[in-house]
Amino acid sequence: MKFITFARRHKALTLLTLISFVVLIVLFQNSDSVNFNVLFWRFSAQKVIFILVAMFLGYIIGKLVELSFRKRS
């Protein structure tokens, strides 16, 4: 019962913990190497790195969009 009351009080923390576990599971399952071609460059790295970079860029873009909408109001 204590966990249920804790989860109700701290909804954001509980959601962040669940999302973190899902992200960790996805990252551990995608550890093989992959080739990535951009014009004349060729990158070879593990999928984990590409997934983390994509998540980071998505977070940054989301924050920039959020800030641009806040300034308009």
C-alpha positions in Angstrom: 0.0 0.0 0.0 2.9 2.4 0.7 4.1 2.1 -2.9 0.6 3.0 -4.3 0.4 6.1 -2.1 3.9 7.1 -3.1 3.1 6.7 -6.8 0.0 8.8 -6.4 1.9 11.6 -4.7 4.8 11.6 -7.1 3.2 10.9 -10.5 6.0 12.7 -12.4 8.7 10.8 -10.7 7.0 7.5 -11.2 6.4 8.2 -14.9 10.0 9.3 -15.3 11.2 6.1 -13.7 9.0 3.9 -16.0 10.2 5.8 -19.1 13.8 5.4 -18.0 13.4 1.7 -17.6 11.8 1.4 -21.1 14.6 3.4 -22.6 17.3 1.3 -20.9 15.6 -1.9 -22.2 15.6 -0.5 -25.7 19.2 0.6 -25.5 20.5 -2.8 -24.2 18.6 -4.6 -26.9 20.2 -2.5 -29.7 23.9 -2.9 -29.1 24.9 -4.2 -32.6 26.9 -2.1 -35.0 25.3 -0.2 -37.9 26.6 1.9 -40.9 25.2 5.3 -41.5 25.8 7.2 -44.7 25.4 11.0 -45.1 26.5 12.4 -48.5 30.2 11.6 -48.6 30.6 10.6 -45.0 30.2 7.1 -43.6 29.8 6.4 -39.9 29.9 3.1 -38.3 28.9 2.9 -34.6 26.6 1.0 -32.3 22.8 1.7 -32.5 22.9 2.8 -28.9 24.9 5.9 -29.8 22.5 6.8 -32.7 19.4 6.3 -30.5 20.9 8.5 -27.7 21.8 11.2 -30.1 18.3 11.1 -31.7 16.7 11.3 -28.3 18.9 14.2 -27.2 18.2 16.1 -30.4 14.5 15.5 -30.0 14.7 16.8 -26.5 16.6 20.0 -27.6 14.2 20.6 -30.5 11.2 20.1 -28.2 12.6 22.6 -25.6 13.3 25.2 -28.4 9.7 24.9 -29.7 8.4 25.2 -26.2 10.4 28.4 -25.6 9.3 29.9 -28.9 5.7 29.3 -28.0 6.2 30.8 -24.5 7.7 34.0 -25.9 4.7 34.5 -28.2 2.2 34.5 -25.3 
